[in-house]
Amino acid sequence: MGPESMPASAAFIPTLDVMTNQSPAGGDAAIPKNTDKKKQIIGGIVTLVTLVLVFGIVFPQFADYGEAWDAVQKMSAIALVLLLVMTVINIVVYVWPYQASLPGLKYGPGFVVRQTSFMISNVIPAGGAFGLAVQYAMLGSYGYGAAETTAAIGITSTWNTFVTLSLPVFGAFGLIAIGQGQGSAYALAAIGLVAIGVIIGVFVLIFKSELSARRLGDFGDRVVTWAFGIFKKEPGFDVSRWVVDFRSSTIGVISEGWLKITATNYFQQFMQFLILWAAVYAIQGGAAAPVTFVEAFVAYAFGRLASFIPITPGGLGTVDAAITAILVAFGAVNSDALAAVMVWRALTYFPQVFLGVGTFLAWRRKQSKTA
């Protein structure tokens, strides 16, 4: 799902004090040891209200859950098997971007860290601090220090953001290629190309030399200071320092593995889309379906942007609503669109959440035995 938050149980919270101690690889992990309970409670309330609004009020306005469930039940056995196979593949490849960002990480440990992180960040309201703490502790138990872990998390997060932002651009070009591109599609494609070019240019400057990275950071500081000045406030962070630190901690991995990092992140996102497309294709009755492959991709690409709105963990509800609405706009029957998105959400969310619970408990059990 994205980018990467469980109602916090009393049994879970105390373990963080243990997990945030010095890692075996040496050095204190610069991770949060305490979380703001007030923010956690507010986040939980906002999440609950949003989910009630989306699933209890918004969806029933244009689609009937009963009709959507009927559509799901009409899927063929072959379609169900295909969806299950693709779900397994999606779970398998979900680890690859993490491995690409942390050279030497074996698949088994990477699977444990990645699935546990997915479970926490996609279930806990405002669970970012928990997710970071667990990742540092887990990777520390596998012999990785704070610097390596910070670099891996930074690279994974940065590339995931870049890939997610670039998907609508590919969607716009897809619409143009099949003759459905209107003025807005051409404009988006042009703006997107420029934006991607700027982002790539920024990365080139960051990794060209420390001097160019510092100059870029200084420019960022001036922009941020100006923006905060409008509201007569002082920025609480140093862009220049962040840019230089990011460069120094990631340059070795990125310079040698940027292609693998990029390819694995795109492939992981594409697998999630294929599950949505398989559901749309099966529920709409095959090749004669009103929504085409490209249109479904556009719905997925733009729907994923809703995950950047930090209302619910993993964009639960908000992303679903966006994708459903776009599928309907492309001609899908309301109940069919809702059914397809429900299948997509179920197959890309619940299996990994359950796996994450299992990997976390297994890791804790192993740690207790070796303590």
C-alpha positions as CSV (number, residue, x, y, z in Angstrom):
1,M,0.0,0.0,0.0
2,G,2.0,2.2,0.0
3,P,3.9,4.0,1.3
4,E,4.1,2.6,5.3
5,S,0.6,2.6,10.7
6,M,-3.0,-1.3,14.9
7,P,-4.8,0.0,17.8
8,A,-2.0,0.1,20.2
9,S,-2.4,-2.6,22.8
10,A,-1.0,-2.4,26.3
11,A,1.0,-5.5,25.5
12,F,2.6,-4.0,22.5
13,I,3.6,-0.5,23.8
14,P,6.0,-1.6,26.7
15,T,8.1,-3.7,24.3
16,L,9.2,-0.4,22.6
17,D,11.3,0.5,25.6
18,V,13.3,-2.7,25.1
19,M,13.4,-2.5,21.4
20,T,14.8,1.0,21.3
21,N,18.0,0.2,23.3
22,Q,21.4,0.1,21.7
23,S,21.5,-2.1,18.6
24,P,23.9,-5.0,18.4
25,A,25.7,-3.4,15.5
26,G,26.7,-0.5,17.8
27,G,25.5,3.0,18.2
28,D,22.2,4.3,19.6
29,A,19.4,4.2,17.1
30,A,18.1,7.7,16.7
31,I,14.5,6.6,17.0
32,P,11.5,7.8,19.0
33,K,11.3,6.1,22.4
34,N,8.0,7.7,23.3
35,T,4.9,8.6,21.3
36,D,2.6,11.5,21.7
37,K,-0.5,9.8,23.2
38,K,-2.7,12.8,22.5
39,K,-1.8,12.7,18.8
40,Q,-2.4,9.0,18.8
41,I,-5.9,9.4,20.3
42,I,-6.8,12.3,17.9
43,G,-5.5,10.2,15.0
44,G,-7.6,7.3,16.0
45,I,-10.7,9.4,16.3
46,V,-10.1,11.0,12.9
47,T,-9.5,7.6,11.3
48,L,-12.7,6.2,12.8
49,V,-14.7,9.2,11.6
50,T,-13.2,9.0,8.1
51,L,-13.9,5.3,7.8
52,V,-17.5,5.8,8.9
53,L,-18.0,8.6,6.5
54,V,-16.5,6.7,3.5
55,F,-17.8,3.2,4.1
56,G,-21.0,4.1,5.9
57,I,-22.2,7.2,4.0
58,V,-20.3,8.0,0.8
59,F,-20.2,4.5,-0.8
60,P,-23.9,3.7,0.0
61,Q,-24.8,6.9,-1.8
62,F,-23.9,5.5,-5.2
63,A,-23.5,1.8,-4.8
64,D,-25.2,-1.0,-2.9
65,Y,-22.9,-3.3,-0.9
66,G,-25.3,-6.2,-1.5
67,E,-25.1,-5.7,-5.3
68,A,-21.3,-5.4,-5.0
69,W,-21.1,-8.6,-3.1
70,D,-23.3,-10.3,-5.7
71,A,-20.8,-9.2,-8.4
72,V,-17.9,-10.6,-6.4
73,Q,-19.7,-14.0,-6.1
74,K,-20.2,-14.2,-9.8
75,M,-16.4,-14.2,-10.5
76,S,-15.2,-17.4,-12.1
77,A,-13.0,-20.0,-10.4
78,I,-10.2,-19.1,-12.8
79,A,-10.4,-15.4,-11.9
80,L,-10.3,-16.2,-8.2
81,V,-7.3,-18.5,-8.6
82,L,-5.5,-15.8,-10.7
83,L,-6.2,-13.2,-8.0
84,L,-4.8,-15.4,-5.3
85,V,-1.7,-16.1,-7.3
86,M,-1.2,-12.4,-8.0
87,T,-1.7,-11.7,-4.3
88,V,1.1,-14.2,-3.4
89,I,3.4,-12.6,-5.9
90,N,2.6,-9.1,-4.6
91,I,3.6,-10.3,-1.1
92,V,6.8,-11.8,-2.4
93,V,8.0,-8.8,-4.3
94,Y,7.0,-6.4,-1.5
95,V,10.4,-7.2,0.1
96,W,12.5,-6.4,-3.0
97,P,12.7,-2.6,-2.7
98,Y,13.9,-3.0,0.9
99,Q,16.6,-5.4,-0.1
100,A,17.7,-3.1,-2.9
101,S,18.0,-0.3,-0.4
102,L,19.9,-2.4,2.1
103,P,22.6,-4.4,0.3
104,G,23.3,-7.8,1.9
105,L,19.9,-8.1,3.6
106,K,18.7,-11.7,3.1
107,Y,15.1,-12.3,2.0
108,G,14.0,-13.9,5.3
109,P,14.9,-11.1,7.6
110,G,13.7,-8.6,5.0
111,F,10.4,-10.3,4.8
112,V,10.0,-10.1,8.6
113,V,10.9,-6.4,8.8
114,R,8.8,-5.4,5.8
115,Q,5.6,-7.3,6.7
116,T,5.8,-6.1,10.3
117,S,6.3,-2.6,9.2
118,F,3.4,-2.8,6.8
119,M,1.1,-4.1,9.6
120,I,2.0,-1.3,12.0
121,S,2.0,1.6,9.6
122,N,-1.3,0.5,7.9
123,V,-3.2,-0.3,11.0
124,I,-2.1,2.0,13.8
125,P,-3.4,5.5,13.7
126,A,-0.4,7.9,13.6
127,G,1.8,4.8,14.0
128,G,4.9,6.1,12.2
129,A,6.9,6.3,15.4
130,F,6.0,2.7,16.2
131,G,6.9,1.6,12.7
132,L,10.3,3.3,12.8
133,A,11.1,1.9,16.2
134,V,10.3,-1.7,15.2
135,Q,12.3,-1.4,11.9
136,Y,15.4,-0.1,13.8
137,A,15.1,-2.8,16.4
138,M,14.6,-5.6,14.0
139,L,17.4,-4.6,11.6
140,G,19.6,-4.1,14.7
141,S,18.9,-7.6,15.7
142,Y,20.0,-8.7,12.3
143,G,23.3,-6.9,12.7
144,Y,22.6,-3.5,11.0
145,G,23.5,-0.3,12.7
146,A,21.5,2.9,12.9
147,A,23.3,4.6,10.0
148,E,22.6,1.7,7.6
149,T,19.0,1.4,8.8
150,T,18.4,5.2,8.4
151,A,19.7,5.1,4.9
152,A,17.6,2.1,3.9
153,I,14.4,3.7,5.3
154,G,15.2,7.0,3.7
155,I,15.9,5.5,0.3
156,T,12.8,3.3,0.4
157,S,10.5,6.2,1.4
158,T,12.0,8.6,-1.1
159,W,11.7,6.2,-4.0
160,N,8.2,5.1,-3.1
161,T,7.1,8.8,-3.1
162,F,8.8,9.4,-6.4
163,V,7.2,6.3,-8.0
164,T,3.7,7.2,-6.7
165,L,3.9,10.7,-8.0
166,S,5.1,9.6,-11.4
167,L,2.3,7.0,-11.9
168,P,-0.4,9.6,-13.0
169,V,2.1,10.9,-15.6
170,F,2.3,7.4,-17.2
171,G,-1.5,7.2,-16.9
172,A,-1.9,10.5,-18.9
173,F,0.5,9.2,-21.6
174,G,-1.5,6.0,-21.7
175,L,-4.8,7.9,-22.3
176,I,-3.1,9.8,-25.1
177,A,-1.7,6.6,-26.6
178,I,-5.2,5.0,-26.9
179,G,-6.8,8.2,-28.3
180,Q,-8.6,9.3,-25.1
181,G,-6.3,12.1,-24.3
182,Q,-8.1,15.4,-23.9
183,G,-6.5,18.8,-23.1
184,S,-6.2,17.9,-19.4
185,A,-4.3,14.7,-20.2
186,Y,-1.8,16.6,-22.5
187,A,-1.4,19.3,-19.8
188,L,-0.8,16.7,-17.1
189,A,1.7,14.8,-19.3
190,A,3.6,18.0,-20.0
191,I,3.6,19.2,-16.4
192,G,4.5,15.7,-15.2
193,L,7.5,15.4,-17.5
194,V,8.8,18.8,-16.2
195,A,8.2,17.8,-12.6
196,I,10.0,14.4,-13.1
197,G,12.8,16.2,-14.8
198,V,13.1,18.6,-11.9
199,I,13.1,15.8,-9.4
200,I,15.8,13.9,-11.3
201,G,17.8,17.1,-11.6
202,V,17.6,17.6,-7.9
203,F,18.9,14.1,-7.3
204,V,21.7,14.6,-9.7
205,L,22.8,17.8,-7.9
206,I,22.6,16.1,-4.5
207,F,24.8,13.2,-5.6
208,K,27.1,15.1,-7.9
209,S,29.2,16.5,-5.0
210,E,28.8,17.6,-1.4
211,L,29.3,21.2,-2.5
212,S,26.4,21.1,-4.9
213,A,24.3,19.3,-2.3
214,R,25.0,22.0,0.2
215,R,24.2,24.7,-2.3
216,L,20.9,23.1,-3.1
217,G,20.2,22.7,0.6
218,D,21.0,26.4,1.2
219,F,18.6,27.3,-1.6
220,G,16.0,25.1,0.1
221,D,16.5,26.9,3.4
222,R,15.9,30.3,1.8
223,V,12.7,29.0,0.2
224,V,11.5,27.5,3.4
225,T,12.4,30.6,5.4
226,W,10.5,32.8,3.0
227,A,7.4,30.5,3.1
228,F,7.4,30.4,6.9
229,G,8.0,34.2,6.9
230,I,4.6,34.7,5.2
231,F,3.0,33.3,8.4
232,K,5.6,35.1,10.6
233,K,7.1,31.9,11.9
234,E,10.5,30.4,12.0
235,P,11.2,26.9,10.4
236,G,12.1,24.3,12.9
237,F,14.4,22.3,10.6
238,D,17.6,22.7,8.5
239,V,17.1,21.8,4.9
240,S,20.8,22.1,4.0
241,R,21.8,19.8,6.9
242,W,19.1,17.2,5.9
243,V,20.3,17.2,2.2
244,V,23.9,16.8,3.1
245,D,23.2,14.1,5.7
246,F,20.9,12.2,3.2
247,R,23.7,12.3,0.6
248,S,26.4,11.1,2.9
249,S,24.3,8.2,4.3
250,T,22.9,7.0,0.9
251,I,25.4,7.9,-1.8
252,G,27.1,4.5,-1.7
253,V,23.9,2.5,-2.1
254,I,22.3,4.8,-4.6
255,S,25.3,5.2,-6.9
256,E,25.6,1.4,-7.2
257,G,22.0,0.3,-7.0
258,W,19.8,3.1,-8.2
259,L,18.5,1.1,-11.2
260,K,17.6,-1.9,-9.0
261,I,16.0,0.4,-6.4
262,T,13.9,2.1,-9.1
263,A,12.9,-1.2,-10.9
264,T,11.9,-3.0,-7.7
265,N,9.8,0.0,-6.5
266,Y,8.0,0.3,-9.9
267,F,7.4,-3.5,-10.1
268,Q,6.0,-3.6,-6.6
269,Q,3.5,-0.8,-7.4
270,F,2.6,-2.4,-10.7
271,M,1.8,-5.7,-9.0
272,Q,-0.7,-3.9,-6.8
273,F,-2.3,-2.4,-9.8
274,L,-2.5,-5.8,-11.6
275,I,-4.6,-7.1,-8.7
276,L,-7.0,-4.2,-9.2
277,W,-7.1,-4.8,-12.9
278,A,-7.7,-8.5,-12.5
279,A,-10.7,-7.7,-10.2
280,V,-12.1,-5.1,-12.6
281,Y,-11.7,-7.4,-15.6
282,A,-13.3,-10.4,-13.9
283,I,-16.2,-8.5,-12.3
284,Q,-17.0,-6.6,-15.5
285,G,-17.2,-9.7,-17.6
286,G,-13.9,-9.9,-19.4
287,A,-12.7,-8.2,-22.6
288,A,-16.1,-6.5,-23.3
289,A,-15.8,-4.5,-20.0
290,P,-16.4,-0.8,-20.2
291,V,-13.2,0.1,-18.3
292,T,-10.0,-0.6,-20.2
293,F,-6.6,-1.6,-18.9
294,V,-5.3,2.0,-19.3
295,E,-8.3,3.5,-17.7
296,A,-8.0,1.2,-14.7
297,F,-4.4,2.2,-14.4
298,V,-5.3,5.8,-14.4
299,A,-7.8,5.2,-11.6
300,Y,-5.2,3.4,-9.6
301,A,-2.5,6.0,-10.3
302,F,-4.6,9.0,-9.2
303,G,-6.3,7.1,-6.4
304,R,-2.9,6.3,-4.9
305,L,-2.2,10.0,-4.6
306,A,-4.9,10.1,-1.8
307,S,-2.5,8.0,0.3
308,F,-0.5,11.3,0.8
309,I,-3.4,12.7,2.7
310,P,-2.5,11.6,6.3
311,I,-6.1,11.0,7.5
312,T,-6.2,7.2,7.8
313,P,-3.4,4.6,8.0
314,G,-2.3,3.5,4.5
315,G,-5.0,5.6,2.8
316,L,-7.7,3.2,4.0
317,G,-11.0,4.5,2.8
318,T,-9.7,7.6,1.1
319,V,-7.8,5.7,-1.6
320,D,-10.7,3.3,-2.1
321,A,-13.1,6.2,-2.6
322,A,-10.9,7.9,-5.1
323,I,-10.3,4.7,-7.2
324,T,-14.0,3.8,-7.1
325,A,-15.1,7.3,-8.2
326,I,-12.6,7.3,-11.1
327,L,-13.6,3.8,-12.3
328,V,-17.3,5.0,-12.3
329,A,-16.3,8.1,-14.3
330,F,-14.7,5.8,-16.9
331,G,-18.0,4.0,-17.3
332,A,-18.0,1.2,-14.7
333,V,-21.3,0.3,-13.1
334,N,-21.3,1.7,-9.6
335,S,-21.6,-1.6,-7.8
336,D,-19.0,-3.2,-10.1
337,A,-16.5,-0.5,-9.3
338,L,-17.1,-0.8,-5.6
339,A,-16.8,-4.6,-5.8
340,A,-13.5,-4.4,-7.7
341,V,-12.1,-2.0,-5.2
342,M,-13.3,-4.1,-2.3
343,V,-11.6,-7.1,-3.7
344,W,-8.4,-5.1,-4.4
345,R,-8.3,-3.7,-0.9
346,A,-9.0,-7.1,0.7
347,L,-6.2,-8.8,-1.2
348,T,-3.6,-6.1,-0.8
349,Y,-4.3,-5.3,2.8
350,F,-5.5,-8.1,5.0
351,P,-3.1,-10.8,4.0
352,Q,-0.1,-8.6,4.8
353,V,-1.7,-7.3,8.0
354,F,-2.1,-10.9,9.2
355,L,1.4,-11.8,8.1
356,G,2.7,-8.8,9.8
357,V,1.2,-9.9,13.1
358,G,2.7,-13.3,12.7
359,T,6.2,-12.0,11.7
360,F,6.2,-9.6,14.7
361,L,5.2,-12.3,17.2
362,A,7.8,-14.7,15.7
363,W,10.5,-12.1,15.9
364,R,9.7,-11.2,19.5
365,R,9.7,-14.9,20.5
366,K,13.1,-15.4,18.9
367,Q,14.4,-12.3,20.7
368,S,13.2,-13.5,24.0
369,K,15.0,-16.8,23.6
370,T,18.3,-15.1,22.7
371,A,18.1,-12.5,25.4
